[in-house]
Amino acid sequence: MDITKYYANPCEKPLDSIPADGGFAGIFRTIGCIGDSLSSGEFESLDEAGNRGYHDMFEYSWGQYLGRLIGAKVYNFSRGGMTAKEYMESFAESKDFWNPDKLCQCYILALGVNDLFGRKMPLGTTDDICLEDYTKNNTETFAGWYAQIIQRLLTMQPKARFFLMTMLHSGDAAHDEVVDAHAALLYDIAKLFDFAYVMDMAKYAPVQDAEYRRNFYLAGHLNAAGYLLTSRMTAAYMDYIIRNNPEDFAQVGFIGGEVHNCQAKW
């Protein structure tokens, strides 16, 4: 056995290795996926009369593929069209997502497409985030609403780990400029919290060019293979982060419990 394959490699990039079993992403037993249509396994239909339909099919979501891959319980805290603002203002409450019975060891946040491209909400900065009281965040920016999700969850699950997922590049300059600004903001937000990590798909995942879309898209959303691929990339990125920050994840088994090890990072 070559144990070095399970250690961090300074020459390795996040998606260089795609472990068939999800790697160390499997240390998590409960995962919450907070997102929009791409987190919901949404398929786009089109009938002969030209009527288009959008269908959240959660069993095909990358979150559920991830759960089946690593044997974890995964919650779809998502819906097509979701924004950070709507999630905090009404959606999470209406769906009982704040229920303590649904608390998770880690959360993957994949929001921004509808906020920035659909609703044209100002991106904002970390100046819009009040760390002392999340209800005082600047509610007119994506940054303020997005951080509120993390902050409220931390009041309930203080040691939860957060994986902040960027959007992918498309090759279109105007689109990718927004994607890069969104990614930069997520890095800034991650610095505010002890256990928050950026999964920079914009930098390391494939560009969604014409060939990528031919293989992995159905109209404007992913097809089944696309959601499966996304789950594999997500697991690989989590595995990479865990291997590069082993001290941060040594006590994952205690998250949500009443004990911890005072000699390890907590």
Residue, then its C-alpha position, 0 to 999 in steps of 0.5 A: m500500500d502506498i499511503t502517500k496517495y492518501y496524503a496531500n500532494p503539493c503538486e496536485k490540483p483539486l480535480d486531478s484525482i477523481p476517487a471512484d468511491g468519493g474518497f474522504a468525502g465519505i467522512f460526512r454522514t449528513i450533508g445539506c445541499i443548498g442551491d437552485s435548479l442545478s442542485s435539484g436535478e432539474f430537467e428541461s422538457l419541450d413538447e411538440a407544441g413548443n411548451r417548455g417545462y422545468h422539473d426538479m427530479f431530486e433523485y438525479s441531483w448531484g447531491q443524491y448521486l453524492g449520497r449514494l456514492i459515499g453512503a451518506k444522508v443528503y438533503n436537497f435544500s434546493r429548488g429551481g430558480m432559488t436565490a439566497k434572498e428567497y431562501m432566507e426570506s421564506f423558502a427555508e422556513s416554508k419547507d421546515f429546513w431549519n428544523p433541528d432534526k435536519l441539521c447536517q455535519c456539513y453544507i454545500l452552498a451552490l447559489g448565485v446563478n439566479d441571484l446574479f444572472g436572473r435577478k441582477m442582484p448587486l454582488g456586494t462585499t463582505d462589508d455587507i455582513c454583520l458578524e455580530d448579528y446576521t439579521k443586520n446584514n445588508t439585505e440588498t446584496f447577494a453577499g449579505w443574503y448568502a452569508q445569512i444562510i451560513q450564519r443562521l446555520l452556525t447558530m444551530q450547528p456551530k461546528a458545521r463545515f461549509f463548502l462554498m461552490t463557485m459557478l463554472h466558466s462558459g467561455d463567454a467573456a461577459h458571463d465569466e466576468v460575473v463568475d469570477a467576481h462571484a468566486a472572489l466574493l466566496y473566497d472573501i466570505a470563507k475567510l470570515f468563518d473557521f470551517a468554510y472552504v471554497m470549491d472553485m469550479a470556475k478555476y478547476a472544472p472544465v469550461q462549459d463549452a459546446e462539446y461539454r454541453r453536447n455531452f452533459y446538457l439537456a437544453g439549458h440544464l444538465n442531463a443525467a450524466g451531467y449531474l452524475l459528473t458534477s457529483r463526482m467532481t464535488a466528491a473529489y473536491m471535498d476529498y482534496i480539501i480534507r486531505n489538505n486540511p486534515e486537522d480541520f476534519a479530525q473531529v467531524g464525528f463529534i459535530g452535533g454531539e455533546v463531546h469533543n477532543c480538547q487536544a484537537k482543532w475544534 
